[in-house]
């Protein structure tokens, strides 16, 4: 798919699972299990899916997934599985290498979004993308380095310490790359960045953790992980109205079935209109 100046590639980086109750907050299992099934530990299957934007020499990767720096205990806890694909194989499948990446946009600093920023090489943590600038919002950087008790488990400093040491991080609070607009939300976490790619006609919105899966399209279906669930619902309501009226494409970072979709409305509820394939 091409939008504006960028060719778009869907980059699947891992399969994993999180607790269904945490993923759906106050929504009872009798409802959400119809959308996403759970295993015997009540975990729902998901993926980590990045988006690669290519324009000549500029190659921009949005988020990097869980990464590979996990001890077995946590691989088992989160059911992280690289047997079908990882960030290296998915990039290679589309004709790219880690050295090609010029920019990494970190929507926010939770481990399942930036774990792939770094990796172990001979027991030393190194940048996965040695030629890239890593873009992080000022608000989320501040939170990640002094998290609350509620969300301190979501931030792992190994995902960014070596990048800071090597001066590879740039903190932002506004648009910073040509052809990519940034929409900020604050319900899930402080200063979450949603890249928007547009050609004036077609527009794609990167859902991140406001819309992690298609099951989270209903406005009240928000995660227990969210710092401010009521704010998330308000943000979702405004965004879904725009997506529906202006026929935006919504990109799903964690959906195990769909890369993206357009939005429809049935009665008072938003739902999938058409499934969109970014890349095969």
C-alpha positions in Angstrom: 0.0 0.0 0.0 1.2 3.5 -0.8 -0.1 6.6 1.0 1.3 10.0 0.2 5.1 9.8 -0.1 5.4 6.5 1.8 5.1 2.8 0.8 3.6 1.0 3.8 4.5 -2.5 5.1 3.0 -4.5 7.9 5.8 -5.9 10.0 4.7 -8.7 12.4 7.2 -9.2 15.2 5.8 -11.7 17.7 2.8 -13.6 18.9 2.0 -13.2 22.6 -0.9 -13.3 25.1 -2.1 -11.0 27.9 -4.8 -11.6 30.6 -8.3 -11.1 29.2 -9.5 -9.2 32.2 -6.6 -6.7 31.9 -7.3 -6.3 28.2 -11.0 -5.5 28.6 -11.3 -3.9 32.1 -14.9 -3.8 33.3 -16.3 -5.7 30.3 -17.3 -9.2 31.4 -15.8 -12.2 29.8 -19.2 -13.4 28.6 -19.0 -10.5 26.1 -15.4 -10.2 25.2 -14.9 -14.0 24.7 -17.1 -13.7 21.6 -14.4 -11.4 20.0 -11.2 -13.0 21.3 -11.0 -16.4 22.8 -8.8 -17.1 25.8 -6.7 -20.0 26.9 -6.9 -22.0 30.2 -5.0 -19.2 32.0 -7.5 -16.6 30.7 -5.0 -15.1 28.3 -6.1 -13.7 24.9 -3.9 -14.3 21.9 -2.5 -11.2 20.2 0.4 -10.1 18.1 2.9 -7.3 18.0 2.7 -5.6 14.7 4.8 -2.7 13.5 4.3 -0.4 10.5 7.2 0.4 8.2 7.1 3.6 6.1 9.5 3.8 3.2 10.3 6.8 1.0 13.6 6.4 -0.8 16.4 6.4 1.7 14.1 7.2 4.6 12.8 4.1 6.3 10.6 4.8 9.4 9.6 2.0 11.7 6.7 2.6 14.1 7.2 0.5 17.3 9.4 -2.6 17.6 7.3 -5.1 19.6 8.3 -7.3 22.5 11.9 -7.8 21.5 14.0 -10.9 22.4 15.6 -10.0 25.7 13.3 -12.1 27.8 14.1 -14.7 30.5 12.2 -18.0 30.2 9.9 -17.0 33.1 8.5 -14.0 31.2 8.4 -15.8 27.8 6.1 -18.3 29.5 4.1 -15.6 31.4 3.4 -13.6 28.4 3.4 -16.6 26.0 5.8 -14.8 23.7 6.4 -16.8 20.6 8.8 -16.1 17.7 8.4 -19.4 15.9 6.3 -17.9 13.0 8.1 -14.5 12.7 10.2 -11.9 14.5 11.3 -8.4 13.6 14.3 -9.6 11.6 12.5 -12.2 9.5 9.6 -9.8 8.8 11.8 -7.0 7.7 13.8 -9.4 5.5 10.6 -10.8 4.0 9.9 -7.3 2.7 13.5 -6.8 1.5 14.9 -4.7 4.4 17.6 -5.1 7.1 18.0 -3.5 10.5 20.8 -1.2 9.2 18.3 0.3 6.7 16.1 1.8 9.3 16.6 5.6 9.7 13.9 6.4 12.2 12.0 4.5 14.9 8.8 6.2 16.3 8.1 4.8 19.7 4.4 5.4 20.2 5.0 4.9 23.9 7.5 3.1 26.1 5.6 0.0 27.3 7.7 -3.1 26.8 5.5 -4.7 24.1 6.0 -1.6 22.0 9.7 -0.9 22.3 11.2 -4.1 23.5 12.7 -4.6 20.0 14.6 -1.3 20.3 17.5 -3.2 21.7 18.9 -6.8 21.7 21.6 -8.9 23.3 24.8 -9.4 21.3 27.4 -11.5 23.2 25.5 -10.7 26.5 25.7 -7.0 25.8 22.6 -4.9 25.1 23.0 -3.0 21.8 20.7 -0.9 19.6 18.7 -3.1 17.1 18.7 -0.3 14.6 22.2 1.2 14.8 21.6 3.9 12.2 18.2 5.1 13.5 17.0 8.1 15.5 14.5 6.9 18.1 11.7 9.4 18.6 9.9 9.5 22.0 7.4 11.9 23.4 8.5 14.1 26.2 5.6 13.2 28.4 6.0 9.5 28.0 9.8 9.7 28.5 9.1 11.5 31.8 6.6 8.9 32.9 8.8 5.9 31.9 11.7 7.2 33.9 9.6 7.9 37.0 6.5 5.6 36.7 3.6 5.3 39.0 3.1 2.1 41.1 0.3 1.2 38.7 2.4 1.1 35.5 6.0 0.6 36.7 5.9 -3.0 35.4 5.2 -1.9 31.9 8.5 0.0 31.6 11.8 -1.8 31.2 14.9 0.5 31.1 16.9 -2.0 29.1 14.8 -1.0 26.1 16.2 2.5 26.1 19.3 3.0 28.3 21.9 2.2 25.6 20.0 4.4 23.2 20.2 7.3 25.6 23.9 6.6 26.2 24.6 6.7 22.5 22.6 9.9 22.0 20.1 8.1 19.7 17.0 9.4 21.3 15.1 12.7 20.4 12.3 13.8 22.6 9.3 15.5 20.8 6.0 17.1 21.6 4.9 18.0 18.0 5.2 16.9 14.4 8.8 15.9 13.6 9.0 13.9 10.3 7.9 15.1 6.9 4.7 13.5 5.7 3.8 12.0 9.1 1.4 13.9 11.4 1.3 13.0 15.1 -1.9 12.8 17.2 -1.4 12.6 21.0 -3.7 10.8 23.4 -3.3 10.6 27.2 -5.9 8.0 28.4 -3.8 4.9 28.1 -0.5 6.6 29.1 0.9 10.0 29.1 1.8 11.4 25.7 1.0 8.4 23.5 1.9 9.3 19.9 -0.3 8.1 17.0 1.3 8.6 13.6 -1.1 9.6 10.8 -0.1 9.1 7.2 -2.2 10.9 4.6 -2.2 12.0 0.9 -5.0 14.4 1.3 -7.5 11.8 0.3 -6.6 8.5 2.0 -5.6 8.6 5.7 -4.2 5.9 8.0 -4.3 6.3 11.8 -1.9 4.1 13.9 -4.1 2.8 16.7 -1.4 1.7 19.2 -3.1 0.9 22.6 -6.2 3.1 22.2 -7.4 0.5 19.6 -5.2 -2.5 20.2 -7.6 -4.9 18.5 -10.9 -4.8 16.6 -12.6 -6.0 19.8 -11.7 -2.6 21.3 -13.8 -0.6 18.8 -16.8 -0.2 21.2 -16.1 2.9 23.2 -16.5 1.4 26.8 -14.2 -1.5 25.9 -10.9 -0.2 27.3 -8.0 -1.9 29.1 -7.4 -2.1 32.8 -3.8 -1.1 32.0 -5.1 2.5 31.0 -4.0 5.2 33.4 -7.2 7.2 32.8 -9.9 4.9 31.4 -12.6 7.6 31.3 -10.2 9.8 29.2 -9.5 6.9 26.9 -13.3 6.5 26.2 -13.5 10.2 25.5 -10.6 10.0 23.1 -12.0 7.0 21.4 -15.3 8.7 20.9 -13.8 11.7 19.1 -11.5 9.6 17.0 -14.1 7.0 15.9 -16.4 9.9 14.8 -13.6 11.2 12.6 -12.7 7.8 11.3 -16.3 7.0 10.4 -17.1 10.3 8.8 -13.8 10.8 6.9 -13.2 7.1 6.1 -9.9 6.7 7.8 -8.0 3.5 7.8 -7.3 2.2 11.4 -4.1 0.2 11.9 -4.2 -2.5 14.6 -1.0 -3.1 16.5 -2.1 -6.2 18.5 -5.0 -7.8 16.5 -4.3 -11.4 15.7 -6.7 -11.4 12.7 -6.7 -8.0 11.0 -3.9 -5.6 10.1 -6.3 -2.6 9.6 -9.9 -1.7 8.8 -12.2 1.1 7.9 -15.0 2.0 10.4 -18.8 1.6 10.1 -21.6 2.3 12.5 -24.5 0.0 13.4 -27.1 1.8 15.5 -25.0 3.6 18.1 -22.0 1.2 17.9 -18.9 1.5 15.8 -17.6 -1.6 14.0 -15.5 -2.8 11.1 -16.7 -1.7 7.7 -14.0 -3.3 5.5 -10.8 -5.2 6.4 -7.7 -3.5 4.9 -4.5 -5.4 4.1 -1.5 -3.2 4.3 0.9 -5.8 2.9 0.7 -9.6 2.3 
